[in-house]
Every structure is written in C-alpha cells, then in structure tokens.
Amino acid sequence: MEFADKPNFTVAGVTDWTAVGGHGSDASLRTSEALARETSALKSKSLENSSSPHLESASKVDGSESELRAALVAAPAGFEANRKLGIFYLHAGRYQESIPLLEAAYKIDPSNRENEYDLALAYNATGDYSRARGHVRALLAKADRSDLHRLAGELDEKLGDPLSAVHEQEQAARLDPSEQNYFEWGSELLLHRAMWQAVEVFGNGAKAYPKSPRMLAALGAALFATARYEEASLRLCEASDLNPADPEPYIFMGKIEMASPTPLPCIGQRLANFVQQQPDNPIANYLDAMALLRREQAGDQQSSAETMLKKAVALDPKCGEAYLQLGILAFSRHDIEQAIDRYRRAIEVNPELGEAHYRLGVVYDRIGKPAEAKQEFQIHDEIERVQAAAIERERRDVKQFLVVSQSQPASSASH
C-alpha cells in the first residue's frame, strides 16, 4: 500500500498545555484526556501475541537454554553463541540477562544490524532509553526503515521529546503506511492535544484499514475530543461490531456516554449486547446500567439498572462507582439507611471517590447530623483539591503540539 494521504498539516513545535482546541465541559475534557491515554495503550494490541510487547521484530532462535549455554561455553568469544543465547533471554523476558550477551555480540561484530536492533530492544525493555535511541539512530544512518523510525518515535516520547517522536511516527507511516504506523502516528497526535490532526490521521487509517477495530475506536476518541459526539459514538459502535468480544470499544463508549451532554445513538444497544455476551463481566454490567439510567428515569428501567449494579458489585466487590450509583438510587426513593450503607461501601473500596463523600454529607445534613456532614464535605473538598492539582501536573508534563496547516499559522492543536 502506498502513502497517498498527504497530511495538510505540520507539527512545528510544542508548548505548555492549554485548553485551546478543546471543547465542552470539564468532564468532557477530562474524559478526552483519559481516552487519549487509553488509545495510546492500545498500541500494544498488535503485539499481544508476542512473548513481550517490546519484541515486535526481534530475531528468532531455536534451541533450549541448556543447549545454548553449552554452545557459549564451547565458544565464549563466538558471535553466534553470544547472540543466540541473548535472543533466547530477550524472548523469555529476561532482559537484564540478554543485554551482556547481545553487547558481547555487538563488540565482536558491530556491523550486524539485526543484533544491534535486538540490543536496542533489550535496552528499551529495561528502561535504558538513551542507549536504545543511540543504537536506533546509528541504524537509521545506515538504513531508512519504517520499523526503526517507529521505535525511534517510541523512545523519543519516553525521553520527553514528543516533537521528534511525532516526526518519526509520521516518517514511519510515509515509508510503510501499515495499520500499526497509522495508529501510532495518530496516537501521538491525540496524546499531545492535536485532536483535529488526529482525526485526519485516524480517518485515513480507517479508510485504509476498515476492518481494524482499534483504528475505529481511536477515531471515535479523537472525534469525541473535538466535540463531534454523535460521530464518535457511531465509530465506536462500528469498532464493537467488528470484534464483539473486545471490551475496549465498549469501555470507550461507556465513558463518552457518561460525559456527553445528551445520550448518544447506538451506544445503548451495543452496551446491552456487551452484557449479553459477557454477563459475568462487572464492567459490562456497570456500563449498561449507567446507559439505562441516562436514557430512562422510568421505574422499570431504574429497576433493571439497579439489578445490574448489584450484579457488578457481586462480581467485583471493589467496584466503588457501582456502590455510589446504588446509593444514589436508594436516596432517590428516600431509603436513607440503604443510601448511607451504599455510600459508605463506595468509600470503603475507594476512599478517593469524592462524590461518594459529598453525597454522604448531603444525607447526613438531611437527617440532622451537621458534624458528620461537615466532615464528609471537607474530605470531598480535599480530594477535589488534590485531584485537580494532580491533573494540572499531568497537563504540564504532557506538552501540547503547535500545528501549522496549509491555511493557518502555527497554533496550539489548530483545527
């Protein structure tokens, strides 16, 4: 496949985080940021059949550990003996053990590109990103390969250089417009708040790879970030239809459904399908219950939602959000005792669930316990303060791209 979709933008620099380019409420903004991080985490899905997510292209080797160790004893200065045992440990996830062997092989024959690439993978796996990047750059000086650009982009991001990272990911896609390269390029753009550009890249990726569920899910996340809520829901529903057993599109759906201003099309039915397919999945029960509560306030719908919430906490006693919703439902029918119990259970499993503290304070205030109410309100306010500070720190750490389009000067994640 040729790279035919030349982008109409260039990432020209980075700046501190701002809300420019964002849309909607603070809840929508936080949801879009969370979805950007979760989209980036989906990059490992193409590698899930590997022994390690670091080993997308590592060489293969035959033989048992004892056989390979015996070969090394027989030829301790041999390139093949060191390399083969090093690769064996690399695939076994024993990265620290692989490095001395691959380094020895590199010293014996520094011209062997496959060994140098495997050594870079081992350094990456152990967190020695600077050494890994040094070897990748040396390899790129010898061969302009898409897998090297992709790995260089991953390492640049880890080393705090997102501008170099996105340029490497773009070059990888230009050299090889594979599903993985489109996805990683779009993920880098979305992570650094170039939402409209991420929509463009994921959209082109979805055209090229219409059967890729994660590409459609990522496109949905990017569309949500640009406040195109209905389009986002449709793309996520398409992703779930391609692979109904994959929970990720449903989780994305549930998050955008709860954060969007109004209920979204197709999501209610897909979340109901999620429960039918995975009835013992606590997340499926919780998300479907929340979708029902958003759509209908009728008693029968509330009853169905409450049943699923109870099942969610039975399946996962640590599901604090489900306990919180059970408390809200109990309070709505004036069952004060049960509301207090459910809010306390929510707090017990997740003490940082600020809304549970706030709602418990409301109940205490209603029944004439001002001291207890004041304490819960104070805890809520402190949790909100700490969480807001953490979000601001995270936003400062994630630089925002300055984008130049064909018709606009440089701007922060411009349309």
Contacts in CASP RR format, 6 or more apart in sequence:
PFRMAT RR
TARGET T0000
AUTHOR 0000-0000-0000
METHOD contacts of the structure
MODEL  1
MEFADKPNFTVAGVTDWTAVGGHGSDASLRTSEALARETSALKSKSLENS
SSPHLESASKVDGSESELRAALVAAPAGFEANRKLGIFYLHAGRYQESIP
LLEAAYKIDPSNRENEYDLALAYNATGDYSRARGHVRALLAKADRSDLHR
LAGELDEKLGDPLSAVHEQEQAARLDPSEQNYFEWGSELLLHRAMWQAVE
VFGNGAKAYPKSPRMLAALGAALFATARYEEASLRLCEASDLNPADPEPY
IFMGKIEMASPTPLPCIGQRLANFVQQQPDNPIANYLDAMALLRREQAGD
QQSSAETMLKKAVALDPKCGEAYLQLGILAFSRHDIEQAIDRYRRAIEVN
PELGEAHYRLGVVYDRIGKPAEAKQEFQIHDEIERVQAAAIERERRDVKQ
FLVVSQSQPASSASH
1 177 0 8 1.000
1 178 0 8 1.000
1 208 0 8 1.000
2 177 0 8 1.000
3 173 0 8 1.000
3 174 0 8 1.000
3 175 0 8 1.000
3 177 0 8 1.000
4 177 0 8 1.000
5 177 0 8 1.000
5 204 0 8 1.000
5 205 0 8 1.000
5 207 0 8 1.000
5 208 0 8 1.000
7 170 0 8 1.000
7 197 0 8 1.000
7 200 0 8 1.000
7 201 0 8 1.000
8 200 0 8 1.000
8 405 0 8 1.000
8 406 0 8 1.000
9 194 0 8 1.000
9 197 0 8 1.000
9 200 0 8 1.000
9 403 0 8 1.000
9 404 0 8 1.000
9 405 0 8 1.000
9 406 0 8 1.000
9 414 0 8 1.000
10 403 0 8 1.000
10 404 0 8 1.000
10 405 0 8 1.000
11 163 0 8 1.000
11 166 0 8 1.000
11 167 0 8 1.000
11 170 0 8 1.000
11 189 0 8 1.000
11 194 0 8 1.000
11 197 0 8 1.000
11 401 0 8 1.000
11 402 0 8 1.000
11 403 0 8 1.000
11 404 0 8 1.000
12 402 0 8 1.000
12 403 0 8 1.000
12 404 0 8 1.000
12 410 0 8 1.000
13 163 0 8 1.000
13 401 0 8 1.000
13 402 0 8 1.000
13 410 0 8 1.000
14 162 0 8 1.000
14 163 0 8 1.000
14 192 0 8 1.000
14 399 0 8 1.000
14 400 0 8 1.000
14 401 0 8 1.000
14 402 0 8 1.000
15 399 0 8 1.000
15 400 0 8 1.000
15 401 0 8 1.000
15 402 0 8 1.000
15 412 0 8 1.000
16 396 0 8 1.000
16 399 0 8 1.000
16 400 0 8 1.000
17 193 0 8 1.000
17 395 0 8 1.000
17 396 0 8 1.000
17 398 0 8 1.000
17 399 0 8 1.000
17 400 0 8 1.000
18 400 0 8 1.000
18 412 0 8 1.000
19 29 0 8 1.000
20 411 0 8 1.000
20 412 0 8 1.000
20 413 0 8 1.000
21 193 0 8 1.000
21 195 0 8 1.000
21 196 0 8 1.000
21 226 0 8 1.000
21 412 0 8 1.000
21 413 0 8 1.000
21 414 0 8 1.000
21 415 0 8 1.000
22 29 0 8 1.000
22 32 0 8 1.000
22 193 0 8 1.000
22 195 0 8 1.000
22 225 0 8 1.000
22 226 0 8 1.000
22 227 0 8 1.000
22 413 0 8 1.000
23 225 0 8 1.000
23 226 0 8 1.000
23 227 0 8 1.000
24 227 0 8 1.000
24 261 0 8 1.000
25 259 0 8 1.000
25 261 0 8 1.000
27 259 0 8 1.000
28 224 0 8 1.000
28 227 0 8 1.000
28 259 0 8 1.000
28 260 0 8 1.000
30 259 0 8 1.000
30 391 0 8 1.000
31 224 0 8 1.000
31 255 0 8 1.000
31 256 0 8 1.000
31 258 0 8 1.000
31 259 0 8 1.000
32 195 0 8 1.000
32 221 0 8 1.000
32 224 0 8 1.000
32 225 0 8 1.000
33 395 0 8 1.000
34 255 0 8 1.000
35 221 0 8 1.000
35 224 0 8 1.000
35 225 0 8 1.000
35 252 0 8 1.000
35 255 0 8 1.000
35 256 0 8 1.000
36 187 0 8 1.000
36 190 0 8 1.000
36 191 0 8 1.000
36 193 0 8 1.000
36 221 0 8 1.000
36 225 0 8 1.000
37 191 0 8 1.000
38 221 0 8 1.000
38 248 0 8 1.000
38 251 0 8 1.000
38 252 0 8 1.000
39 187 0 8 1.000
39 190 0 8 1.000
39 191 0 8 1.000
39 217 0 8 1.000
39 218 0 8 1.000
39 221 0 8 1.000
39 222 0 8 1.000
40 187 0 8 1.000
40 188 0 8 1.000
40 190 0 8 1.000
40 191 0 8 1.000
42 183 0 8 1.000
42 187 0 8 1.000
42 214 0 8 1.000
42 217 0 8 1.000
42 218 0 8 1.000
42 248 0 8 1.000
43 180 0 8 1.000
43 183 0 8 1.000
43 184 0 8 1.000
43 187 0 8 1.000
44 53 0 8 1.000
45 214 0 8 1.000
46 56 0 8 1.000
46 179 0 8 1.000
46 180 0 8 1.000
46 183 0 8 1.000
47 53 0 8 1.000
47 55 0 8 1.000
47 56 0 8 1.000
50 56 0 8 1.000
51 91 0 8 1.000
51 92 0 8 1.000
51 93 0 8 1.000
52 90 0 8 1.000
52 91 0 8 1.000
52 93 0 8 1.000
52 125 0 8 1.000
54 95 0 8 1.000
54 121 0 8 1.000
54 124 0 8 1.000
54 125 0 8 1.000
55 90 0 8 1.000
55 91 0 8 1.000
55 121 0 8 1.000
56 147 0 8 1.000
57 117 0 8 1.000
57 121 0 8 1.000
57 147 0 8 1.000
58 87 0 8 1.000
58 90 0 8 1.000
58 91 0 8 1.000
58 117 0 8 1.000
58 118 0 8 1.000
58 121 0 8 1.000
59 87 0 8 1.000
59 114 0 8 1.000
59 118 0 8 1.000
60 87 0 8 1.000
60 91 0 8 1.000
61 68 0 8 1.000
61 84 0 8 1.000
61 87 0 8 1.000
61 88 0 8 1.000
61 91 0 8 1.000
63 84 0 8 1.000
63 88 0 8 1.000
65 85 0 8 1.000
65 88 0 8 1.000
68 81 0 8 1.000
68 84 0 8 1.000
68 85 0 8 1.000
68 88 0 8 1.000
69 85 0 8 1.000
71 80 0 8 1.000
71 81 0 8 1.000
71 84 0 8 1.000
71 85 0 8 1.000
72 81 0 8 1.000
72 82 0 8 1.000
72 85 0 8 1.000
72 101 0 8 1.000
74 81 0 8 1.000
75 81 0 8 1.000
76 82 0 8 1.000
77 108 0 8 1.000
78 105 0 8 1.000
78 108 0 8 1.000
79 105 0 8 1.000
79 108 0 8 1.000
79 109 0 8 1.000
79 112 0 8 1.000
79 115 0 8 1.000
82 101 0 8 1.000
82 102 0 8 1.000
82 104 0 8 1.000
82 105 0 8 1.000
82 108 0 8 1.000
83 101 0 8 1.000
83 102 0 8 1.000
83 105 0 8 1.000
83 112 0 8 1.000
83 115 0 8 1.000
83 118 0 8 1.000
85 101 0 8 1.000
86 97 0 8 1.000
86 98 0 8 1.000
86 101 0 8 1.000
86 102 0 8 1.000
86 105 0 8 1.000
86 118 0 8 1.000
87 98 0 8 1.000
87 102 0 8 1.000
87 118 0 8 1.000
88 98 0 8 1.000
89 95 0 8 1.000
89 97 0 8 1.000
89 98 0 8 1.000
89 101 0 8 1.000
90 98 0 8 1.000
90 102 0 8 1.000
90 118 0 8 1.000
90 121 0 8 1.000
90 122 0 8 1.000
90 125 0 8 1.000
93 125 0 8 1.000
95 122 0 8 1.000
95 125 0 8 1.000
95 126 0 8 1.000
96 126 0 8 1.000
98 122 0 8 1.000
99 119 0 8 1.000
99 122 0 8 1.000
99 123 0 8 1.000
99 126 0 8 1.000
102 115 0 8 1.000
102 118 0 8 1.000
102 119 0 8 1.000
102 122 0 8 1.000
103 119 0 8 1.000
105 112 0 8 1.000
105 115 0 8 1.000
105 119 0 8 1.000
106 112 0 8 1.000
106 115 0 8 1.000
106 116 0 8 1.000
106 119 0 8 1.000
109 115 0 8 1.000
110 116 0 8 1.000
113 139 0 8 1.000
113 142 0 8 1.000
113 143 0 8 1.000
116 135 0 8 1.000
116 138 0 8 1.000
116 139 0 8 1.000
117 135 0 8 1.000
117 136 0 8 1.000
117 139 0 8 1.000
117 148 0 8 1.000
119 135 0 8 1.000
120 131 0 8 1.000
120 132 0 8 1.000
120 133 0 8 1.000
120 134 0 8 1.000
120 135 0 8 1.000
120 136 0 8 1.000
120 139 0 8 1.000
120 151 0 8 1.000
121 132 0 8 1.000
121 151 0 8 1.000
123 129 0 8 1.000
123 131 0 8 1.000
123 132 0 8 1.000
123 135 0 8 1.000
124 132 0 8 1.000
124 151 0 8 1.000
124 154 0 8 1.000
124 155 0 8 1.000
127 158 0 8 1.000
129 155 0 8 1.000
129 158 0 8 1.000
129 159 0 8 1.000
130 159 0 8 1.000
132 151 0 8 1.000
132 155 0 8 1.000
133 152 0 8 1.000
133 155 0 8 1.000
133 156 0 8 1.000
133 159 0 8 1.000
136 148 0 8 1.000
136 151 0 8 1.000
136 152 0 8 1.000
136 155 0 8 1.000
137 152 0 8 1.000
139 145 0 8 1.000
139 148 0 8 1.000
140 148 0 8 1.000
140 149 0 8 1.000
140 152 0 8 1.000
144 175 0 8 1.000
145 175 0 8 1.000
146 171 0 8 1.000
146 172 0 8 1.000
146 173 0 8 1.000
146 175 0 8 1.000
146 176 0 8 1.000
146 178 0 8 1.000
146 181 0 8 1.000
147 172 0 8 1.000
147 176 0 8 1.000
149 168 0 8 1.000
149 169 0 8 1.000
149 171 0 8 1.000
149 172 0 8 1.000
149 175 0 8 1.000
150 168 0 8 1.000
150 169 0 8 1.000
150 172 0 8 1.000
150 180 0 8 1.000
150 181 0 8 1.000
150 184 0 8 1.000
152 164 0 8 1.000
152 165 0 8 1.000
152 168 0 8 1.000
153 164 0 8 1.000
153 165 0 8 1.000
153 166 0 8 1.000
153 168 0 8 1.000
153 169 0 8 1.000
153 172 0 8 1.000
153 188 0 8 1.000
154 165 0 8 1.000
154 184 0 8 1.000
156 162 0 8 1.000
156 164 0 8 1.000
156 165 0 8 1.000
156 168 0 8 1.000
157 165 0 8 1.000
157 188 0 8 1.000
162 188 0 8 1.000
162 191 0 8 1.000
162 192 0 8 1.000
162 399 0 8 1.000
162 401 0 8 1.000
163 401 0 8 1.000
165 188 0 8 1.000
166 185 0 8 1.000
166 188 0 8 1.000
166 189 0 8 1.000
166 192 0 8 1.000
166 401 0 8 1.000
169 181 0 8 1.000
169 184 0 8 1.000
169 185 0 8 1.000
169 186 0 8 1.000
169 188 0 8 1.000
170 185 0 8 1.000
172 181 0 8 1.000
172 184 0 8 1.000
172 185 0 8 1.000
173 181 0 8 1.000
173 182 0 8 1.000
173 185 0 8 1.000
173 201 0 8 1.000
177 208 0 8 1.000
179 205 0 8 1.000
179 208 0 8 1.000
179 209 0 8 1.000
179 212 0 8 1.000
179 215 0 8 1.000
182 201 0 8 1.000
182 202 0 8 1.000
182 204 0 8 1.000
182 205 0 8 1.000
182 208 0 8 1.000
182 209 0 8 1.000
182 215 0 8 1.000
183 202 0 8 1.000
183 205 0 8 1.000
183 212 0 8 1.000
183 214 0 8 1.000
183 215 0 8 1.000
183 218 0 8 1.000
185 201 0 8 1.000
186 197 0 8 1.000
186 198 0 8 1.000
186 201 0 8 1.000
186 202 0 8 1.000
186 218 0 8 1.000
186 222 0 8 1.000
187 198 0 8 1.000
187 218 0 8 1.000
189 195 0 8 1.000
189 197 0 8 1.000
189 198 0 8 1.000
189 201 0 8 1.000
189 401 0 8 1.000
190 198 0 8 1.000
190 202 0 8 1.000
190 218 0 8 1.000
190 221 0 8 1.000
190 222 0 8 1.000
190 225 0 8 1.000
191 398 0 8 1.000
192 398 0 8 1.000
192 399 0 8 1.000
192 400 0 8 1.000
192 401 0 8 1.000
192 413 0 8 1.000
193 398 0 8 1.000
193 400 0 8 1.000
193 401 0 8 1.000
193 412 0 8 1.000
193 413 0 8 1.000
194 400 0 8 1.000
194 401 0 8 1.000
194 403 0 8 1.000
194 413 0 8 1.000
195 222 0 8 1.000
195 225 0 8 1.000
195 226 0 8 1.000
195 413 0 8 1.000
196 226 0 8 1.000
196 413 0 8 1.000
196 414 0 8 1.000
196 415 0 8 1.000
197 401 0 8 1.000
197 403 0 8 1.000
197 413 0 8 1.000
198 218 0 8 1.000
198 222 0 8 1.000
198 225 0 8 1.000
199 219 0 8 1.000
199 222 0 8 1.000
199 223 0 8 1.000
199 226 0 8 1.000
199 228 0 8 1.000
202 215 0 8 1.000
202 218 0 8 1.000
202 219 0 8 1.000
202 220 0 8 1.000
202 222 0 8 1.000
203 215 0 8 1.000
203 219 0 8 1.000
205 212 0 8 1.000
205 215 0 8 1.000
206 212 0 8 1.000
206 215 0 8 1.000
206 216 0 8 1.000
206 219 0 8 1.000
206 235 0 8 1.000
209 215 0 8 1.000
211 242 0 8 1.000
212 242 0 8 1.000
213 239 0 8 1.000
213 240 0 8 1.000
213 242 0 8 1.000
213 243 0 8 1.000
213 246 0 8 1.000
213 248 0 8 1.000
213 249 0 8 1.000
214 239 0 8 1.000
214 248 0 8 1.000
216 235 0 8 1.000
216 236 0 8 1.000
216 238 0 8 1.000
216 239 0 8 1.000
216 242 0 8 1.000
216 249 0 8 1.000
217 235 0 8 1.000
217 236 0 8 1.000
217 239 0 8 1.000
217 248 0 8 1.000
217 249 0 8 1.000
217 252 0 8 1.000
219 235 0 8 1.000
220 231 0 8 1.000
220 232 0 8 1.000
220 233 0 8 1.000
220 235 0 8 1.000
220 236 0 8 1.000
220 239 0 8 1.000
220 252 0 8 1.000
220 256 0 8 1.000
221 232 0 8 1.000
221 252 0 8 1.000
223 229 0 8 1.000
223 231 0 8 1.000
223 232 0 8 1.000
223 235 0 8 1.000
224 232 0 8 1.000
224 256 0 8 1.000
224 259 0 8 1.000
224 260 0 8 1.000
229 256 0 8 1.000
229 260 0 8 1.000
229 261 0 8 1.000
229 262 0 8 1.000
229 264 0 8 1.000
230 264 0 8 1.000
230 265 0 8 1.000
232 256 0 8 1.000
232 264 0 8 1.000
233 253 0 8 1.000
233 256 0 8 1.000
233 257 0 8 1.000
233 260 0 8 1.000
233 264 0 8 1.000
233 265 0 8 1.000
233 266 0 8 1.000
233 267 0 8 1.000
234 265 0 8 1.000
234 266 0 8 1.000
236 249 0 8 1.000
236 252 0 8 1.000
236 253 0 8 1.000
236 256 0 8 1.000
236 267 0 8 1.000
236 270 0 8 1.000
237 249 0 8 1.000
237 253 0 8 1.000
237 266 0 8 1.000
237 267 0 8 1.000
237 270 0 8 1.000
239 246 0 8 1.000
239 248 0 8 1.000
239 249 0 8 1.000
239 252 0 8 1.000
240 246 0 8 1.000
240 249 0 8 1.000
240 250 0 8 1.000
240 253 0 8 1.000
240 270 0 8 1.000
240 273 0 8 1.000
240 274 0 8 1.000
241 270 0 8 1.000
243 249 0 8 1.000
244 273 0 8 1.000
244 277 0 8 1.000
245 277 0 8 1.000
247 274 0 8 1.000
247 278 0 8 1.000
247 281 0 8 1.000
247 283 0 8 1.000
247 284 0 8 1.000
249 270 0 8 1.000
250 270 0 8 1.000
250 271 0 8 1.000
250 274 0 8 1.000
250 283 0 8 1.000
250 284 0 8 1.000
250 287 0 8 1.000
251 283 0 8 1.000
251 287 0 8 1.000
253 267 0 8 1.000
253 270 0 8 1.000
253 271 0 8 1.000
253 287 0 8 1.000
254 267 0 8 1.000
254 271 0 8 1.000
254 287 0 8 1.000
254 290 0 8 1.000
254 291 0 8 1.000
256 264 0 8 1.000
256 267 0 8 1.000
257 263 0 8 1.000
257 264 0 8 1.000
257 267 0 8 1.000
257 268 0 8 1.000
257 271 0 8 1.000
257 287 0 8 1.000
257 290 0 8 1.000
257 291 0 8 1.000
257 294 0 8 1.000
258 290 0 8 1.000
258 294 0 8 1.000
263 291 0 8 1.000
263 294 0 8 1.000
263 295 0 8 1.000
267 291 0 8 1.000
268 288 0 8 1.000
268 291 0 8 1.000
268 292 0 8 1.000
268 295 0 8 1.000
271 284 0 8 1.000
271 287 0 8 1.000
271 288 0 8 1.000
271 291 0 8 1.000
272 288 0 8 1.000
272 291 0 8 1.000
274 281 0 8 1.000
274 284 0 8 1.000
274 287 0 8 1.000
274 288 0 8 1.000
275 281 0 8 1.000
275 284 0 8 1.000
275 285 0 8 1.000
275 288 0 8 1.000
275 308 0 8 1.000
277 284 0 8 1.000
278 284 0 8 1.000
279 285 0 8 1.000
280 315 0 8 1.000
281 315 0 8 1.000
282 311 0 8 1.000
282 312 0 8 1.000
282 313 0 8 1.000
282 315 0 8 1.000
282 316 0 8 1.000
282 319 0 8 1.000
282 322 0 8 1.000
283 312 0 8 1.000
285 308 0 8 1.000
285 309 0 8 1.000
285 311 0 8 1.000
285 312 0 8 1.000
285 315 0 8 1.000
285 322 0 8 1.000
286 308 0 8 1.000
286 309 0 8 1.000
286 312 0 8 1.000
286 319 0 8 1.000
286 321 0 8 1.000
286 322 0 8 1.000
286 325 0 8 1.000
288 308 0 8 1.000
289 304 0 8 1.000
289 305 0 8 1.000
289 306 0 8 1.000
289 308 0 8 1.000
289 309 0 8 1.000
289 312 0 8 1.000
289 322 0 8 1.000
289 325 0 8 1.000
290 305 0 8 1.000
290 325 0 8 1.000
292 301 0 8 1.000
292 302 0 8 1.000
292 304 0 8 1.000
292 305 0 8 1.000
292 308 0 8 1.000
293 301 0 8 1.000
293 302 0 8 1.000
293 305 0 8 1.000
293 325 0 8 1.000
295 301 0 8 1.000
296 302 0 8 1.000
302 329 0 8 1.000
302 332 0 8 1.000
305 325 0 8 1.000
305 329 0 8 1.000
306 326 0 8 1.000
306 329 0 8 1.000
309 322 0 8 1.000
309 325 0 8 1.000
309 326 0 8 1.000
309 329 0 8 1.000
310 326 0 8 1.000
312 319 0 8 1.000
312 322 0 8 1.000
313 319 0 8 1.000
313 320 0 8 1.000
313 322 0 8 1.000
313 323 0 8 1.000
313 326 0 8 1.000
313 345 0 8 1.000
316 322 0 8 1.000
317 349 0 8 1.000
318 349 0 8 1.000
318 350 0 8 1.000
319 349 0 8 1.000
320 345 0 8 1.000
320 346 0 8 1.000
320 349 0 8 1.000
320 350 0 8 1.000
320 353 0 8 1.000
320 356 0 8 1.000
321 346 0 8 1.000
321 350 0 8 1.000
321 353 0 8 1.000
323 342 0 8 1.000
323 343 0 8 1.000
323 345 0 8 1.000
323 346 0 8 1.000
323 349 0 8 1.000
323 356 0 8 1.000
324 342 0 8 1.000
324 343 0 8 1.000
324 346 0 8 1.000
324 353 0 8 1.000
324 355 0 8 1.000
324 356 0 8 1.000
324 359 0 8 1.000
326 342 0 8 1.000
327 338 0 8 1.000
327 339 0 8 1.000
327 342 0 8 1.000
327 343 0 8 1.000
327 346 0 8 1.000
327 359 0 8 1.000
328 339 0 8 1.000
328 359 0 8 1.000
330 336 0 8 1.000
330 338 0 8 1.000
330 339 0 8 1.000
330 341 0 8 1.000
330 342 0 8 1.000
331 339 0 8 1.000
331 359 0 8 1.000
331 363 0 8 1.000
336 363 0 8 1.000
336 366 0 8 1.000
336 367 0 8 1.000
339 359 0 8 1.000
339 363 0 8 1.000
340 360 0 8 1.000
340 363 0 8 1.000
343 356 0 8 1.000
343 359 0 8 1.000
343 360 0 8 1.000
343 363 0 8 1.000
344 360 0 8 1.000
346 353 0 8 1.000
346 356 0 8 1.000
347 353 0 8 1.000
347 356 0 8 1.000
347 357 0 8 1.000
347 360 0 8 1.000
350 356 0 8 1.000
352 383 0 8 1.000
352 387 0 8 1.000
353 383 0 8 1.000
354 379 0 8 1.000
354 380 0 8 1.000
354 383 0 8 1.000
354 384 0 8 1.000
355 380 0 8 1.000
357 376 0 8 1.000
357 377 0 8 1.000
357 379 0 8 1.000
357 380 0 8 1.000
357 383 0 8 1.000
358 376 0 8 1.000
358 377 0 8 1.000
358 380 0 8 1.000
360 376 0 8 1.000
361 372 0 8 1.000
361 373 0 8 1.000
361 376 0 8 1.000
361 377 0 8 1.000
361 380 0 8 1.000
362 373 0 8 1.000
364 370 0 8 1.000
364 372 0 8 1.000
364 373 0 8 1.000
364 376 0 8 1.000
365 373 0 8 1.000
400 412 0 8 1.000
400 413 0 8 1.000
401 412 0 8 1.000
401 413 0 8 1.000
402 410 0 8 1.000
402 411 0 8 1.000
402 412 0 8 1.000
403 410 0 8 1.000
403 411 0 8 1.000
403 412 0 8 1.000
403 413 0 8 1.000
403 414 0 8 1.000
404 410 0 8 1.000
404 411 0 8 1.000
404 414 0 8 1.000
405 414 0 8 1.000
405 415 0 8 1.000
408 414 0 8 1.000
408 415 0 8 1.000
END
